[in-house]
Amino acid sequence: MNGSPVLFQVKPALPLKTLSGKWLEHNISFVLDPKTKIWNAIAGIALDTKPGIYTLFLTAGTPTGKDVSFQRRLSVRKGTYRSTAITVESKYTAPSDEQLDIIARDKKTKQDTFSQVTPDREWSGSFKAPLEAPFSDTFGTTRTFNGQVRSTHEGLDFAAVAGTPVSALNAGKVLLARPLYFEGNCVVLDHGQGLLTLYLHLSEFKVKEGDKVERGQELGLVGGTGRATGPHLHIAVRWQGVYLDPATLLRFKMP
């Protein structure tokens, strides 16, 4: 459904040397699992994608050097997302000129960070929840702040107490570890192939920019920094510029 990550798995009838694809105008890279002989790729469906039938285009290279192509038509359905109203400090809905300058600076920082994604795969195996706690808000919720500012919740919130350790969903490189206006203390991990995970509102950092981390490695501590009504962890999944539902990614059984 729209807003969800997708795990594409291809088991060809004949051996392949390479496999790539195109899905919803995005290029995707497949990786072979030598045990099962299945080619795997993570992709996604943007939240604003309309329900309908879409085509996955695949191109493969054979050991003999011949290229072959094939396609598969897939159905995308509309997800069901809720609405909620939230009260926050006025500086997050009516920022001053000085605060607007900070917001603009942060926007440039995030643009620069997101442009650094590496093409090589860093992740391996299934993605692991960053901590053990119930969800307090889900992906895709339409939020109204102080009765006027509307936005879409592009992540998943965990109702964790302040100081709870936060761990990496999978292996990757720390692209960003610094405070931002809305996000508070924020860590961004690059998992390769256009896949990023973000960890917001931290009270403390345990990594620095440029660090290589493993799945389950501590990144920071839960806090309530930035635009938050209280201590909690917000995580987000970003794939080639599109935000996707983290809860779905955490359910995937990855090779």
Beta strands, then each sheet from edge to edge (+ up, - down):
strand 1: 5-10
strand 2: 18-23
strand 3: 26-29
strand 4: 31-33
strand 5: 38-44
strand 6: 52-61
strand 7: 67-76
strand 8: 83-86
strand 9: 135-137
strand 10: 142-145
strand 11: 149-152
strand 12: 156-158
strand 13: 165-167
strand 14: 172-180
strand 15: 184-192
strand 16: 195-202
strand 17: 204-205
strand 18: 212-213
strand 19: 218-221
strand 20: 233-239
strand 21: 242-244
sheet 1: 1+ 5- 4+
sheet 2: 3+ 2- 6+ 7-
sheet 3: 8+ 10+ 11-
sheet 4: 9+ 12- 20+ 16- 15+ 14- 18+
sheet 5: 9+ 12- 20+ 21-
sheet 6: 13+ 19- 17+
end
